[in-house]
Amino acid sequence: MANQFRGEGPRVSRTETKKREKEKRNGKNVILRVIGLFFVLTLFVSGAYVLRLLSQTQNALNNTYSPLSSKDVSKKISEKKPFSILLVGADTGGLGRTDRGNSDTLILTTVNPKKNKVKMISIPRDTLAEIEVPQSYQNSETSQLDGYALQKINSAYSMGGLPLSMKTVEKNLNVPIDYYMMVNFSSLQKIVDGIGGIDVDVPFTFTSPATGGQHFEKGKAHLNGEYALAYSRMRHEDPQGDYGRQKRQRQVIQAIVKKLLSANTLTKYQKILNSVSGSMKTDLTFDDMTTLAQSYRSAGKHMDSDFIQGNSTSVIYEKYPSGLSVEVPSNEELQRVSDEARTSLGMKKETLKTEVMRQNKLNEQNGFVFGSGVDQVYKLYSKDYDTQVSVPYI
């Protein structure tokens, strides 16, 4: 299906990966990891055309509206104020999956019409986070942790859906989230097939057993929906793991946006939106989307991308006595990201105080070195600050 390339090349160390990613943080490349991001982008950059399109597809867009009962509907957009939206890509609805799954992709996006700027912060799925455990998941051991657990941040979605995902991001970064947009992976297949496929440059030859055995050759390739999805989801065969997958997801979404904005495919918007409306949910109303196209368009011309840089390590859980691989950001990194997000919303910086930061400090006191690039075990400590605990993996 794809063509051209041989060999994976040398394995890249964690230290080198971190260095390369940080060099790109302020570059022109946009880190795009959410399957529905093309929709937000086109609202910003397509102007009058999208306004006309919105009126033609109002019924389809109304079908995507799904307010959360646990959260009041925000009025930030109607009041033309800075706002945040959590973009969520769930690993369900594609390649045969029908369960809720985890949130495979999280991007915290802030939009400030006064500064004419959009900021997107990718949150790796394996980032260690403090999650409020729903009552149905709690047992005697989690109760001893005051109803909270330290898990990969993508677990929040499988445990408590969108409300818990939003609450978890808010709590761990001290940033309010006003809206959400969730897209499942079946949307990607429909979008790519709807625009006649996309062209990407495959970085290395690989076969993806976990997604159905699709094979990719190094070099230029034209992908249909199935192959674009497999290309976006493959992780274990990539020498850079989830960071490598982020790059390929960025490739795919950029290719989608480029083709959507081409003269040959603008007329296909209505068909595409109708086909994906059942695979996308958001608490953005039709009026919100119209206001975005009218009043926030200038912000879309100045987009900045960022991500939370973690340290690859293992955490000991009851279920995983030999350790479960996670990404643990340093306290400095967590504070930096919190400051960036709050500043982009016009909010004052605040000192971030989270359970992960407390655990980080205790681990450092006991010999853990952030940024060392060597294999280390990350330990979890109880509330009394000095007793290591074995907690269940939810």
Secondary structure, DSSP 8 states (H G I E B T S, - for coil): ---------S---HHHHHHHHHHHTTSS------TTHHHHHHHHHSHHHHHHHHHHTHHHHHTTB---TTS----TTTTT--EEEEEEEES-SSTT--S---EEEEEEEEEETTTTEEEEEE--TTBEEEEE--GGG--HHHHTTTTEEEEETTHHHHHHHHHHHHHHHHHHHT----EEEEEEHHHHHHHHHHTT-EEEEESS-EEEGGGT-EEE-SEEEEE-HHHHHHHHH--TTSTTHHHHHHHHHHHHHHHHHHHHTSTTTGGGHHHHHHHHGGGEEES--HHHHHHHHHHSGGGGGSEEEEE---EEEEE-BSS-TT-EEEEE--HHHHHHHHHHHHHHTT--------HHHHHHHHHHHTT--TT--S--EE--B-TTSS-B--B---
